Amino acid sequence: MNKPALTEEQLLAQPADAYMNEEQQAFFRDLLNNEREALRQRIDDEFQALRDHDNIPGDAADVGSAEEHRQWQLRMLEREKKLLDKIDQALDRLAQGEYGYCEETGEPIGLRRLLLRPTATLSIEAKERQEQMERHVGET
C-alpha cells in the first residue's frame, strides 16, 4: 500500500537535502496529474460547447457575437493545449529524474516556485535573465 502523499506544509517543512526525494517527486507527480486531468476535462467541455453552438441560427448580430465568442474560446483552447503540453513535459522530466532543476544552470528551482508554477523549467534567477534578454532584444 502506498504511503499517503505529502501536504504542502509537510513538503515545505522538509530539509533542503531532501530536495526531489521520492516523496517530493510523488507529490509533484500527483499535482501535475491532477492538473492534467482537470485541464483535459475543461478542454473536452469547451470543445463540446463549441460543437453545441455551431448549429444555432440567428440574426446577423447574433451570428457576429457568436463568432466573436467562438474565436475567444478557440484562443483559450490553444492556451490550454500549450499548458497541457507543458504538463506532459514536466511529467517526462519527472520520469527522467530531471524535474525541479533549472534547464539553464542545473540548480534546484525550489519548492515554492514549483508549487506556484509546477511546469517551471527555470529558476527565478534564470527566468529573470531570460526576461531581461527578451526586453533588451525588444528594445533594439
Steps between C-alpha positions, in 0.01 A plus 500: 500500500628847410588747767269801500624798301660795671302814571643835384595578860683169539671551166628845595606381847741241358873575525683640199694175451168319439447701179327286236509184709242229422231661717544840336501346154178313585345825627575684175402199285158498672471879469585495129272203427211669683558824307525301177170321563317823591643670190400208274146524638485878437629451144242226435222720642608797286512288184152370578374856555648603165328208326169578672507865389593426139137432402325794668329720239445870561505846354819667382573658839456165674722330245770767539489479877509120490799508263688740729430269795610201292832670417554574870429134584746384234774728639432367849513141374833573332644635829365201691651261244839669545466460878408134452820456296702666778344267759588198285858629466520546879378144552767381254767691695373336819528155342857582389603636841549853361194666652557789738836599359569807285556417132754781476707462818415153635425658839183417695202709389359495853187353655314829541546589132393152394191522717405826326600380152541121490607514134793737568824407326713795613601630840378848588844645426524328160143608413582861592811487279291360215240777539773769510649361179155498335440861605845602376445331164154659478650847551744469212 
